[in-house]
C-alpha cells in the first residue's frame, strides 16, 4: 500500500471515526434568529484561562454567521438528544424547530436537557487544513451528572452502557 492510498479521504474518515467523541452543538442568536451547528471535534484545552476548542470545516455555511456572535453556547448532547444532533447537522432546514433551548442574556444558545453546557466567546481561529480550529474562552459552564452523554463512533450515534 502506498502512502497516497493510505490517506484517501474515505479511509481517513473511517480511521478517524474509530475514536469515540462526544457530540456538541455550538449555537447563538445572530440578528434575532438562532444559528447553530453540530460538532464532534470538541476538546478541552486549558484550565487557566478556561478554554475549549471546536473544529469547523471551511465548507460550513453556518460558521461565518456564528463567528459574529459575541457569545456562543456549547451544549454537550445527552444520550436522549440524538435527534437534536441529526437536526443540527442537517442542511437547508430549520435546525431549531421543535428543540427546547434558551438564550443567555449575551445571546449564547443552550439546549435544554444537555449533559453539560458552556457559555463561550471566540478567542482565536487557527487555519488547519480544510478546517479551522476555533479556540473558545469559557465564561460560564455547568454539567448534569445524571444525563449520560451522546457518543459518536464509527459514523453512528451511540450511547454508553
FIKOLZA-1660 file (N, C-alpha, C; in steps of 0.1 Angstrom, whole numbers, plus 5000, padded with zeros to 4 digits):
% residues 161
   i   px   py   pz ch aa at
   1 5008 4988 5000  A  X  N
   1 5000 5000 5000  A  X CA
   1 5009 5012 5000  A  X  C
   2 5006 5022 4991  A  X  N
   2 5013 5034 4991  A  X CA
   2 5008 5044 5001  A  X  C
   3 5016 5054 5004  A  X  N
   3 5012 5064 5014  A  X CA
   3 5000 5071 5008  A  X  C
   4 5000 5074 4995  A  X  N
   4 4988 5081 4989  A  X CA
   4 4975 5073 4992  A  X  C
   5 4975 5060 4989  A  X  N
   5 4963 5053 4991  A  X CA
   5 4959 5052 5005  A  X  C
   6 4969 5052 5014  A  X  N
   6 4966 5051 5029  A  X CA
   6 4959 5064 5034  A  X  C
   7 4961 5075 5026  A  X  N
   7 4955 5087 5031  A  X CA
   7 4943 5092 5023  A  X  C
   8 4936 5083 5016  A  X  N
   8 4924 5086 5008  A  X CA
   8 4914 5091 5018  A  X  C
   9 4906 5101 5014  A  X  N
   9 4896 5107 5023  A  X CA
   9 4886 5096 5030  A  X  C
  10 4881 5087 5022  A  X  N
  10 4872 5077 5029  A  X CA
  10 4879 5069 5039  A  X  C
  11 4892 5065 5037  A  X  N
  11 4899 5057 5046  A  X CA
  11 4902 5066 5059  A  X  C
  12 4906 5079 5056  A  X  N
  12 4908 5088 5067  A  X CA
  12 4896 5089 5076  A  X  C
  13 4884 5091 5070  A  X  N
  13 4872 5092 5077  A  X CA
  13 4869 5080 5086  A  X  C
  14 4871 5068 5080  A  X  N
  14 4869 5055 5087  A  X CA
  14 4878 5054 5099  A  X  C
  15 4891 5057 5097  A  X  N
  15 4901 5056 5108  A  X CA
  15 4899 5067 5118  A  X  C
  16 4897 5079 5114  A  X  N
  16 4894 5090 5124  A  X CA
  16 4881 5087 5132  A  X  C
  17 4871 5080 5125  A  X  N
  17 4858 5077 5131  A  X CA
  17 4859 5066 5142  A  X  C
  18 4871 5059 5143  A  X  N
  18 4873 5049 5152  A  X CA
  18 4875 5054 5166  A  X  C
  19 4877 5067 5167  A  X  N
  19 4879 5074 5180  A  X CA
  19 4866 5079 5185  A  X  C
  20 4860 5074 5196  A  X  N
  20 4847 5079 5200  A  X CA
  20 4848 5093 5205  A  X  C
  21 4838 5101 5202  A  X  N
  21 4838 5115 5207  A  X CA
  21 4824 5118 5212  A  X  C
  22 4823 5129 5220  A  X  N
  22 4810 5134 5224  A  X CA
  22 4804 5142 5212  A  X  C
  23 4792 5147 5214  A  X  N
  23 4786 5155 5203  A  X CA
  23 4781 5168 5210  A  X  C
  24 4786 5179 5204  A  X  N
  24 4782 5192 5209  A  X CA
  24 4774 5200 5198  A  X  C
  25 4767 5209 5203  A  X  N
  25 4760 5219 5195  A  X CA
  25 4766 5233 5199  A  X  C
  26 4771 5240 5189  A  X  N
  26 4776 5254 5190  A  X CA
  26 4765 5263 5184  A  X  C
  27 4760 5272 5193  A  X  N
  27 4748 5280 5188  A  X CA
  27 4748 5293 5195  A  X  C
  28 4741 5303 5188  A  X  N
  28 4740 5316 5193  A  X CA
  28 4728 5323 5185  A  X  C
  29 4723 5334 5192  A  X  N
  29 4714 5343 5185  A  X CA
  29 4722 5352 5176  A  X  C
  30 4718 5353 5163  A  X  N
  30 4725 5361 5154  A  X CA
  30 4714 5369 5146  A  X  C
  31 4714 5382 5147  A  X  N
  31 4704 5390 5140  A  X CA
  31 4690 5386 5144  A  X  C
  32 4688 5382 5157  A  X  N
  32 4675 5379 5162  A  X CA
  32 4670 5365 5159  A  X  C
  33 4678 5357 5153  A  X  N
  33 4674 5343 5150  A  X CA
  33 4685 5333 5155  A  X  C
  34 4681 5321 5159  A  X  N
  34 4690 5311 5163  A  X CA
  34 4698 5305 5152  A  X  C
  35 4711 5304 5154  A  X  N
  35 4720 5297 5144  A  X CA
  35 4729 5287 5151  A  X  C
  36 4731 5276 5145  A  X  N
  36 4739 5266 5152  A  X CA
  36 4744 5255 5143  A  X  C
  37 4753 5247 5148  A  X  N
  37 4758 5236 5141  A  X CA
  37 4762 5225 5151  A  X  C
  38 4763 5213 5147  A  X  N
  38 4767 5201 5155  A  X CA
  38 4782 5200 5153  A  X  C
  39 4789 5197 5163  A  X  N
  39 4804 5195 5162  A  X CA
  39 4808 5183 5171  A  X  C
  40 4815 5174 5166  A  X  N
  40 4820 5163 5175  A  X CA
  40 4835 5165 5177  A  X  C
  41 4841 5175 5171  A  X  N
  41 4855 5178 5173  A  X CA
  41 4857 5188 5184  A  X  C
  42 4852 5185 5196  A  X  N
  42 4852 5194 5207  A  X CA
  42 4863 5188 5217  A  X  C
  43 4871 5197 5223  A  X  N
  43 4881 5192 5233  A  X CA
  43 4884 5203 5243  A  X  C
  44 4887 5199 5255  A  X  N
  44 4891 5209 5265  A  X CA
  44 4905 5213 5261  A  X  C
  45 4909 5225 5264  A  X  N
  45 4922 5230 5260  A  X CA
  45 4930 5235 5272  A  X  C
  46 4924 5243 5281  A  X  N
  46 4931 5249 5292  A  X CA
  46 4922 5251 5304  A  X  C
  47 4928 5250 5316  A  X  N
  47 4921 5253 5328  A  X CA
  47 4923 5268 5332  A  X  C
  48 4935 5273 5329  A  X  N
  48 4938 5287 5332  A  X CA
  48 4946 5294 5321  A  X  C
  49 4939 5302 5313  A  X  N
  49 4925 5305 5314  A  X CA
  49 4916 5294 5309  A  X  C
  50 4904 5293 5313  A  X  N
  50 4895 5283 5308  A  X CA
  50 4892 5284 5293  A  X  C
  51 4896 5273 5286  A  X  N
  51 4894 5273 5271  A  X CA
  51 4891 5259 5266  A  X  C
  52 4883 5259 5256  A  X  N
  52 4879 5247 5248  A  X CA
  52 4881 5250 5233  A  X  C
  53 4880 5240 5225  A  X  N
  53 4881 5242 5211  A  X CA
  53 4871 5233 5203  A  X  C
  54 4867 5238 5192  A  X  N
  54 4860 5230 5182  A  X CA
  54 4866 5232 5169  A  X  C
  55 4865 5223 5160  A  X  N
  55 4870 5224 5146  A  X CA
  55 4858 5225 5137  A  X  C
  56 4859 5235 5127  A  X  N
  56 4848 5238 5118  A  X CA
  56 4853 5237 5104  A  X  C
  57 4846 5230 5095  A  X  N
  57 4850 5228 5081  A  X CA
  57 4849 5242 5074  A  X  C
  58 4859 5244 5065  A  X  N
  58 4858 5256 5057  A  X CA
  58 4846 5257 5048  A  X  C
  59 4839 5245 5046  A  X  N
  59 4827 5245 5038  A  X CA
  59 4815 5248 5046  A  X  C
  60 4816 5250 5059  A  X  N
  60 4804 5253 5067  A  X CA
  60 4798 5267 5063  A  X  C
  61 4785 5267 5061  A  X  N
  61 4779 5280 5058  A  X CA
  61 4773 5286 5070  A  X  C
  62 4773 5278 5081  A  X  N
  62 4768 5284 5094  A  X CA
  62 4779 5291 5102  A  X  C
  63 4792 5286 5101  A  X  N
  63 4802 5292 5109  A  X CA
  63 4804 5307 5106  A  X  C
  64 4804 5311 5093  A  X  N
  64 4806 5325 5091  A  X CA
  64 4795 5334 5097  A  X  C
  65 4783 5328 5099  A  X  N
  65 4773 5336 5107  A  X CA
  65 4775 5335 5122  A  X  C
  66 4779 5324 5127  A  X  N
  66 4781 5322 5141  A  X CA
  66 4793 5330 5147  A  X  C
  67 4803 5331 5139  A  X  N
  67 4816 5337 5144  A  X CA
  67 4813 5352 5147  A  X  C
  68 4802 5358 5142  A  X  N
  68 4799 5372 5145  A  X CA
  68 4793 5374 5159  A  X  C
  69 4788 5363 5165  A  X  N
  69 4781 5364 5178  A  X CA
  69 4791 5367 5189  A  X  C
  70 4787 5376 5198  A  X  N
  70 4795 5379 5210  A  X CA
  70 4797 5367 5219  A  X  C
  71 4787 5359 5220  A  X  N
  71 4788 5347 5228  A  X CA
  71 4783 5335 5221  A  X  C
  72 4789 5323 5223  A  X  N
  72 4784 5311 5217  A  X CA
  72 4781 5301 5229  A  X  C
  73 4770 5294 5227  A  X  N
  73 4767 5283 5237  A  X CA
  73 4772 5270 5231  A  X  C
  74 4778 5262 5239  A  X  N
  74 4782 5249 5236  A  X CA
  74 4775 5239 5245  A  X  C
  75 4766 5231 5239  A  X  N
  75 4758 5222 5246  A  X CA
  75 4764 5208 5243  A  X  C
  76 4767 5200 5253  A  X  N
  76 4772 5186 5252  A  X CA
  76 4759 5178 5252  A  X  C
  77 4756 5172 5241  A  X  N
  77 4743 5165 5240  A  X CA
  77 4742 5152 5249  A  X  C
  78 4730 5150 5254  A  X  N
  78 4728 5139 5262  A  X CA
  78 4724 5127 5253  A  X  C
  79 4724 5115 5258  A  X  N
  79 4721 5103 5251  A  X CA
  79 4707 5104 5245  A  X  C
  80 4698 5111 5251  A  X  N
  80 4684 5112 5246  A  X CA
  80 4682 5122 5235  A  X  C
  81 4693 5129 5231  A  X  N
  81 4692 5140 5222  A  X CA
  81 4698 5137 5208  A  X  C
  82 4698 5124 5204  A  X  N
  82 4703 5120 5191  A  X CA
  82 4695 5128 5180  A  X  C
  83 4682 5129 5181  A  X  N
  83 4675 5137 5171  A  X CA
  83 4680 5151 5169  A  X  C
  84 4683 5157 5181  A  X  N
  84 4688 5171 5180  A  X CA
  84 4702 5171 5173  A  X  C
  85 4710 5161 5175  A  X  N
  85 4723 5160 5168  A  X CA
  85 4721 5159 5153  A  X  C
  86 4711 5151 5149  A  X  N
  86 4709 5149 5135  A  X CA
  86 4703 5162 5129  A  X  C
  87 4694 5168 5136  A  X  N
  87 4687 5180 5131  A  X CA
  87 4697 5192 5129  A  X  C
  88 4706 5193 5139  A  X  N
  88 4715 5204 5138  A  X CA
  88 4727 5201 5129  A  X  C
  89 4728 5189 5123  A  X  N
  89 4738 5186 5113  A  X CA
  89 4732 5187 5099  A  X  C
  90 4719 5188 5098  A  X  N
  90 4712 5189 5085  A  X CA
  90 4714 5202 5078  A  X  C
  91 4713 5202 5065  A  X  N
  91 4714 5214 5057  A  X CA
  91 4700 5218 5053  A  X  C
  92 4698 5231 5050  A  X  N
  92 4686 5236 5044  A  X CA
  92 4673 5232 5052  A  X  C
  93 4674 5234 5065  A  X  N
  93 4662 5231 5073  A  X CA
  93 4663 5240 5085  A  X  C
  94 4651 5241 5092  A  X  N
  94 4651 5249 5104  A  X CA
  94 4657 5240 5115  A  X  C
  95 4669 5242 5118  A  X  N
  95 4677 5234 5127  A  X CA
  95 4671 5234 5142  A  X  C
  96 4664 5245 5145  A  X  N
  96 4659 5246 5159  A  X CA
  96 4644 5243 5160  A  X  C
  97 4638 5239 5150  A  X  N
  97 4623 5235 5150  A  X CA
  97 4621 5224 5161  A  X  C
  98 4612 5227 5170  A  X  N
  98 4608 5217 5180  A  X CA
  98 4619 5213 5190  A  X  C
  99 4630 5220 5190  A  X  N
  99 4640 5218 5200  A  X CA
  99 4638 5227 5212  A  X  C
 100 4641 5222 5224  A  X  N
 100 4639 5231 5236  A  X CA
 100 4653 5237 5239  A  X  C
 101 4653 5250 5239  A  X  N
 101 4665 5258 5241  A  X CA
 101 4662 5271 5247  A  X  C
 102 4673 5277 5253  A  X  N
 102 4671 5291 5258  A  X CA
 102 4684 5299 5254  A  X  C
 103 4683 5312 5254  A  X  N
 103 4694 5320 5251  A  X CA
 103 4698 5328 5264  A  X  C
 104 4712 5329 5266  A  X  N
 104 4717 5337 5277  A  X CA
 104 4715 5352 5274  A  X  C
 105 4716 5360 5284  A  X  N
 105 4715 5375 5281  A  X CA
 105 4724 5380 5270  A  X  C
 106 4736 5373 5268  A  X  N
 106 4745 5377 5258  A  X CA
 106 4743 5370 5245  A  X  C
 107 4733 5361 5244  A  X  N
 107 4729 5355 5231  A  X CA
 107 4734 5341 5229  A  X  C
 108 4741 5335 5238  A  X  N
 108 4746 5321 5237  A  X CA
 108 4733 5312 5238  A  X  C
 109 4732 5303 5228  A  X  N
 109 4720 5294 5229  A  X CA
 109 4725 5281 5235  A  X  C
 110 4717 5276 5244  A  X  N
 110 4720 5263 5251  A  X CA
 110 4708 5254 5250  A  X  C
 111 4710 5242 5247  A  X  N
 111 4699 5232 5245  A  X CA
 111 4695 5227 5259  A  X  C
 112 4683 5227 5262  A  X  N
 112 4678 5222 5275  A  X CA
 112 4679 5207 5275  A  X  C
 113 4683 5202 5287  A  X  N
 113 4685 5188 5289  A  X CA
 113 4698 5182 5285  A  X  C
 114 4707 5190 5281  A  X  N
 114 4721 5186 5277  A  X CA
 114 4728 5181 5289  A  X  C
 115 4738 5172 5287  A  X  N
 115 4746 5167 5298  A  X CA
 115 4756 5178 5304  A  X  C
 116 4759 5188 5296  A  X  N
 116 4768 5199 5300  A  X CA
 116 4766 5211 5291  A  X  C
 117 4769 5222 5296  A  X  N
 117 4769 5234 5287  A  X CA
 117 4780 5244 5291  A  X  C
 118 4784 5252 5281  A  X  N
 118 4794 5262 5283  A  X CA
 118 4790 5275 5276  A  X  C
 119 4792 5286 5282  A  X  N
 119 4790 5299 5276  A  X CA
 119 4804 5304 5272  A  X  C
 120 4806 5307 5259  A  X  N
 120 4819 5310 5254  A  X CA
 120 4820 5322 5245  A  X  C
 121 4832 5327 5243  A  X  N
 121 4834 5337 5232  A  X CA
 121 4846 5332 5224  A  X  C
 122 4847 5336 5211  A  X  N
 122 4858 5332 5203  A  X CA
 122 4870 5339 5207  A  X  C
 123 4880 5332 5210  A  X  N
 123 4893 5337 5214  A  X CA
 123 4902 5339 5202  A  X  C
 124 4902 5328 5193  A  X  N
 124 4911 5328 5182  A  X CA
 124 4907 5317 5172  A  X  C
 125 4910 5319 5160  A  X  N
 125 4908 5309 5149  A  X CA
 125 4921 5306 5143  A  X  C
 126 4924 5293 5141  A  X  N
 126 4937 5289 5136  A  X CA
 126 4934 5280 5124  A  X  C
 127 4938 5284 5112  A  X  N
 127 4936 5276 5100  A  X CA
 127 4944 5263 5101  A  X  C
 128 4937 5252 5098  A  X  N
 128 4943 5238 5099  A  X CA
 128 4937 5229 5088  A  X  C
 129 4944 5229 5076  A  X  N
 129 4939 5221 5065  A  X CA
 129 4926 5226 5060  A  X  C
 130 4916 5217 5059  A  X  N
 130 4903 5220 5054  A  X CA
 130 4893 5225 5065  A  X  C
 131 4899 5227 5077  A  X  N
 131 4891 5231 5089  A  X CA
 131 4898 5243 5095  A  X  C
 132 4890 5250 5104  A  X  N
 132 4896 5260 5113  A  X CA
 132 4895 5254 5127  A  X  C
 133 4905 5256 5135  A  X  N
 133 4904 5253 5149  A  X CA
 133 4900 5265 5156  A  X  C
 134 4889 5265 5163  A  X  N
 134 4883 5277 5170  A  X CA
 134 4885 5275 5185  A  X  C
 135 4894 5284 5190  A  X  N
 135 4896 5284 5205  A  X CA
 135 4885 5293 5211  A  X  C
 136 4879 5287 5221  A  X  N
 136 4868 5294 5228  A  X CA
 136 4872 5297 5242  A  X  C
 137 4870 5309 5247  A  X  N
 137 4872 5313 5261  A  X CA
 137 4859 5309 5268  A  X  C
 138 4860 5302 5279  A  X  N
 138 4848 5298 5287  A  X CA
 138 4845 5309 5297  A  X  C
 139 4833 5314 5298  A  X  N
 139 4828 5324 5307  A  X CA
 139 4820 5318 5318  A  X  C
 140 4812 5307 5315  A  X  N
 140 4804 5301 5325  A  X CA
 140 4801 5286 5320  A  X  C
 141 4798 5277 5329  A  X  N
 141 4796 5263 5325  A  X CA
 141 4789 5256 5336  A  X  C
 142 4783 5244 5333  A  X  N
 142 4778 5235 5342  A  X CA
 142 4775 5222 5336  A  X  C
 143 4773 5212 5344  A  X  N
 143 4771 5198 5339  A  X CA
 143 4760 5192 5348  A  X  C
 144 4753 5182 5342  A  X  N
 144 4744 5174 5349  A  X CA
 144 4748 5159 5349  A  X  C
 145 4754 5155 5360  A  X  N
 145 4759 5141 5360  A  X CA
 145 4749 5130 5358  A  X  C
 146 4736 5134 5360  A  X  N
 146 4725 5124 5358  A  X CA
 146 4722 5122 5343  A  X  C
 147 4727 5130 5334  A  X  N
 147 4724 5129 5320  A  X CA
 147 4736 5123 5313  A  X  C
 148 4735 5110 5308  A  X  N
 148 4746 5104 5301  A  X CA
 148 4748 5110 5287  A  X  C
 149 4760 5111 5283  A  X  N
 149 4763 5118 5270  A  X CA
 149 4760 5109 5258  A  X  C
 150 4757 5116 5247  A  X  N
 150 4756 5110 5234  A  X CA
 150 4770 5109 5228  A  X  C
 151 4773 5097 5222  A  X  N
 151 4787 5095 5217  A  X CA
 151 4786 5092 5202  A  X  C
 152 4796 5097 5194  A  X  N
 152 4797 5095 5180  A  X CA
 152 4809 5086 5178  A  X  C
 153 4806 5074 5171  A  X  N
 153 4817 5065 5169  A  X CA
 153 4814 5057 5156  A  X  C
 154 4823 5055 5148  A  X  N
 154 4821 5047 5136  A  X CA
 154 4810 5053 5127  A  X  C
 155 4809 5066 5126  A  X  N
 155 4799 5073 5118  A  X CA
 155 4785 5071 5123  A  X  C
 156 4783 5067 5136  A  X  N
 156 4770 5065 5142  A  X CA
 156 4769 5071 5155  A  X  C
 157 4757 5075 5159  A  X  N
 157 4754 5079 5173  A  X CA
 157 4753 5067 5181  A  X  C
 158 4759 5067 5193  A  X  N
 158 4758 5056 5203  A  X CA
 158 4756 5062 5217  A  X  C
 159 4753 5052 5226  A  X  N
 159 4752 5056 5240  A  X CA
 159 4761 5047 5248  A  X  C
 160 4766 5053 5259  A  X  N
 160 4774 5045 5268  A  X CA
 160 4766 5035 5276  A  X  C
 161 4771 5023 5278  A  X  N
 161 4763 5013 5287  A  X CA
 161 4768 5015 5301  A  X  C
% end
